[in-house]
């Protein structure tokens, strides 16, 4: 944290000596690059423009996803860009056609070097035309032959050299990935203000062999093979109540310091969905947006949603600040309770909810009927980037909620 404060302070100090220097940052398309590990570069594109009021705004592009950014602070030649909902921000200095600084996540003490140049529209440079096409379904394993191994399903579409798609895992998906196949090399990236993902791999007609970088703090190897019939285990079978427990229970505070539990009158004789989540989690954000939309279209006094937030903010005040930011930015009207701060560790989370066999994923949703019985626990979330799987989830969700409400 001291290092982060020092860096941001130095930026401000340097610019205090440049009060007379006024530089207009160029509007239009930009190419940003984050330095990850192994001298690899994680690129993404954004577009800068000015609103009618003259304030700068940004659109970050990941495949079909467009992230609208309206919190941009400029002072002399320093700039701070705050992405929606998440605490991560970019701080740096700029000329009319360049930005240089850091992508910072204070609660995790993470700093990633950042640069951007104006006028570059190509996310990745294509040195050679692709000699393989990776369109289709891939059976993947990350960290193979280790205790940390986990399975995934790759779903990709390639047109000429350009690739879009995602990896689904048992705990969620890696959201909107965009990239290229150049020669026999695959490169995919995504940046959403919370996560900075880069995938690289060598490609044959039937195999992928590569590495997954998350910022500059994590690297995982992966292998994959073509398998159009491959499917992950059912998300409804991974998390369950342990033997000896017949109810799900909790008691956590809201932003007013009031303890909320399923024993409260507001939940009596209602279908309740308990959402285990974190404000730092993009899959949780996707799920929360879906729940908000569902409640708007299906207002009912027989359904309640309550979220339990597991936050890595170092203080209770910081955690509630993140919760308020999320609620305000996307319009969450259901309760979001603080279950844990200082860590999002899943083992610690499971200790707060001892009736569960484990907390495997953020998010996880627990479906409780009007009698207080747990009827289903859904691990992870298949978000919009998964295409047909997201549509399938919505149909199953809506049918199951209506079934519980009709009982």
BELQUIQUI-V452536 format. One record per residue. RES is the residue in three letters. SS is DSSP state (H for helix, E for strand, L for the rest). Layout:
res:RES ss:SS
res:RES ss:SS
//
This chain:
res:UNK ss:L
res:UNK ss:H
res:UNK ss:H
res:UNK ss:H
res:UNK ss:H
res:UNK ss:H
res:UNK ss:H
res:UNK ss:H
res:UNK ss:H
res:UNK ss:H
res:UNK ss:H
res:UNK ss:H
res:UNK ss:H
res:UNK ss:H
res:UNK ss:H
res:UNK ss:H
res:UNK ss:L
res:UNK ss:L
res:UNK ss:L
res:UNK ss:L
res:UNK ss:L
res:UNK ss:L
res:UNK ss:L
res:UNK ss:L
res:UNK ss:L
res:UNK ss:L
res:UNK ss:L
res:UNK ss:E
res:UNK ss:E
res:UNK ss:E
res:UNK ss:E
res:UNK ss:E
res:UNK ss:E
res:UNK ss:E
res:UNK ss:E
res:UNK ss:L
res:UNK ss:L
res:UNK ss:L
res:UNK ss:L
res:UNK ss:L
res:UNK ss:E
res:UNK ss:E
res:UNK ss:E
res:UNK ss:E
res:UNK ss:E
res:UNK ss:E
res:UNK ss:E
res:UNK ss:E
res:UNK ss:E
res:UNK ss:E
res:UNK ss:L
res:UNK ss:L
res:UNK ss:L
res:UNK ss:L
res:UNK ss:L
res:UNK ss:E
res:UNK ss:E
res:UNK ss:E
res:UNK ss:E
res:UNK ss:E
res:UNK ss:E
res:UNK ss:E
res:UNK ss:L
res:UNK ss:L
res:UNK ss:E
res:UNK ss:E
res:UNK ss:E
res:UNK ss:E
res:UNK ss:E
res:UNK ss:L
res:UNK ss:E
res:UNK ss:E
res:UNK ss:E
res:UNK ss:E
res:UNK ss:E
res:UNK ss:L
res:UNK ss:L
res:UNK ss:E
res:UNK ss:E
res:UNK ss:E
res:UNK ss:E
res:UNK ss:E
res:UNK ss:L
res:UNK ss:L
res:UNK ss:L
res:UNK ss:L
res:UNK ss:L
res:UNK ss:L
res:UNK ss:E
res:UNK ss:E
res:UNK ss:E
res:UNK ss:E
res:UNK ss:E
res:UNK ss:E
res:UNK ss:L
res:UNK ss:L
res:UNK ss:L
res:UNK ss:E
res:UNK ss:E
res:UNK ss:E
res:UNK ss:E
res:UNK ss:E
res:UNK ss:E
res:UNK ss:E
res:UNK ss:E
res:UNK ss:H
res:UNK ss:H
res:UNK ss:H
res:UNK ss:L
res:UNK ss:E
res:UNK ss:E
res:UNK ss:E
res:UNK ss:E
res:UNK ss:E
res:UNK ss:E
res:UNK ss:E
res:UNK ss:E
res:UNK ss:E
res:UNK ss:L
res:UNK ss:L
res:UNK ss:L
res:UNK ss:L
res:UNK ss:L
res:UNK ss:L
res:UNK ss:L
res:UNK ss:L
res:UNK ss:L
res:UNK ss:L
res:UNK ss:L
res:UNK ss:L
res:UNK ss:L
res:UNK ss:L
res:UNK ss:L
res:UNK ss:L
res:UNK ss:L
res:UNK ss:E
res:UNK ss:E
res:UNK ss:E
res:UNK ss:E
res:UNK ss:E
res:UNK ss:E
res:UNK ss:E
res:UNK ss:L
res:UNK ss:L
res:UNK ss:L
res:UNK ss:L
res:UNK ss:L
res:UNK ss:L
res:UNK ss:L
res:UNK ss:E
res:UNK ss:E
res:UNK ss:E
res:UNK ss:E
res:UNK ss:E
res:UNK ss:E
res:UNK ss:E
res:UNK ss:E
res:UNK ss:E
res:UNK ss:E
res:UNK ss:L
res:UNK ss:L
res:UNK ss:E
res:UNK ss:E
res:UNK ss:E
res:UNK ss:E
res:UNK ss:E
res:UNK ss:E
res:UNK ss:E
res:UNK ss:E
res:UNK ss:L
res:UNK ss:L
res:UNK ss:E
res:UNK ss:E
res:UNK ss:L
res:UNK ss:L
res:UNK ss:L
res:UNK ss:E
res:UNK ss:E
res:UNK ss:E
res:UNK ss:E
res:UNK ss:E
res:UNK ss:E
res:UNK ss:L
res:UNK ss:L
res:UNK ss:E
res:UNK ss:E
res:UNK ss:E
res:UNK ss:E
res:UNK ss:E
res:UNK ss:E
res:UNK ss:E
res:UNK ss:L
res:UNK ss:L
res:UNK ss:L
res:UNK ss:L
res:UNK ss:E
res:UNK ss:E
res:UNK ss:E
res:UNK ss:E
res:UNK ss:E
res:UNK ss:E
res:UNK ss:E
res:UNK ss:E
res:UNK ss:L
res:UNK ss:L
res:UNK ss:L
res:UNK ss:E
res:UNK ss:E
res:UNK ss:E
res:UNK ss:E
res:UNK ss:E
res:UNK ss:E
res:UNK ss:E
res:UNK ss:E
res:UNK ss:L
res:UNK ss:L
res:UNK ss:L
res:UNK ss:E
res:UNK ss:E
res:UNK ss:E
res:UNK ss:E
res:UNK ss:E
res:UNK ss:E
res:UNK ss:E
res:UNK ss:E
res:UNK ss:E
res:UNK ss:L
res:UNK ss:L
res:UNK ss:L
res:UNK ss:L
res:UNK ss:L
res:UNK ss:L
res:UNK ss:L
res:UNK ss:L
res:UNK ss:L
res:UNK ss:L
res:UNK ss:L
res:UNK ss:L
res:UNK ss:L
res:UNK ss:L
res:UNK ss:E
res:UNK ss:L
res:UNK ss:L
res:UNK ss:L
res:UNK ss:L
res:UNK ss:L
res:UNK ss:L
res:UNK ss:L
res:UNK ss:L
res:UNK ss:L
res:UNK ss:E
res:UNK ss:E
res:UNK ss:E
res:UNK ss:L
res:UNK ss:L
res:UNK ss:L
res:UNK ss:L
res:UNK ss:L
res:UNK ss:E
res:UNK ss:E
res:UNK ss:E
res:UNK ss:L
res:UNK ss:L
res:UNK ss:L
res:UNK ss:H
res:UNK ss:H
res:UNK ss:H
res:UNK ss:L
res:UNK ss:L
res:UNK ss:L
res:UNK ss:E
res:UNK ss:E
res:UNK ss:E
res:UNK ss:E
res:UNK ss:E
res:UNK ss:E
res:UNK ss:E
res:UNK ss:L
res:UNK ss:L
res:UNK ss:L
res:UNK ss:L
res:UNK ss:H
res:UNK ss:H
res:UNK ss:H
res:UNK ss:H
res:UNK ss:H
res:UNK ss:H
res:UNK ss:H
res:UNK ss:H
res:UNK ss:H
res:UNK ss:H
res:UNK ss:H
res:UNK ss:H
res:UNK ss:H
res:UNK ss:H
res:UNK ss:H
res:UNK ss:H
res:UNK ss:L
res:UNK ss:L
res:UNK ss:L
res:UNK ss:L
res:UNK ss:L
res:UNK ss:E
res:UNK ss:E
res:UNK ss:E
res:UNK ss:E
res:UNK ss:E
res:UNK ss:E
res:UNK ss:E
res:UNK ss:E
res:UNK ss:L
res:UNK ss:L
res:UNK ss:L
res:UNK ss:L
res:UNK ss:L
res:UNK ss:H
res:UNK ss:H
res:UNK ss:H
res:UNK ss:H
res:UNK ss:H
res:UNK ss:H
res:UNK ss:H
res:UNK ss:H
res:UNK ss:H
res:UNK ss:H
res:UNK ss:H
res:UNK ss:H
res:UNK ss:H
res:UNK ss:H
res:UNK ss:H
res:UNK ss:L
res:UNK ss:L
res:UNK ss:L
res:UNK ss:L
res:UNK ss:E
res:UNK ss:E
res:UNK ss:E
res:UNK ss:E
res:UNK ss:E
res:UNK ss:E
res:UNK ss:L
res:UNK ss:L
res:UNK ss:L
res:UNK ss:L
res:UNK ss:L
res:UNK ss:H
res:UNK ss:H
res:UNK ss:H
res:UNK ss:H
res:UNK ss:H
res:UNK ss:H
res:UNK ss:H
res:UNK ss:L
res:UNK ss:L
res:UNK ss:L
res:UNK ss:E
res:UNK ss:L
res:UNK ss:L
res:UNK ss:L
res:UNK ss:L
res:UNK ss:L
res:UNK ss:L
res:UNK ss:L
res:UNK ss:E
res:UNK ss:E
res:UNK ss:E
res:UNK ss:E
res:UNK ss:E
res:UNK ss:L
res:UNK ss:L
res:UNK ss:L
res:UNK ss:L
res:UNK ss:L
res:UNK ss:E
res:UNK ss:E
res:UNK ss:E
res:UNK ss:E
res:UNK ss:E
res:UNK ss:E
res:UNK ss:L
res:UNK ss:L
res:UNK ss:L
res:UNK ss:L
res:UNK ss:H
res:UNK ss:H
res:UNK ss:H
res:UNK ss:L
res:UNK ss:H
res:UNK ss:H
res:UNK ss:H
res:UNK ss:H
res:UNK ss:H
res:UNK ss:H
res:UNK ss:H
res:UNK ss:H
res:UNK ss:H
res:UNK ss:H
res:UNK ss:H
res:UNK ss:H
res:UNK ss:H
res:UNK ss:H
res:UNK ss:H
res:UNK ss:H
res:UNK ss:H
res:UNK ss:H
res:UNK ss:H
res:UNK ss:L
//
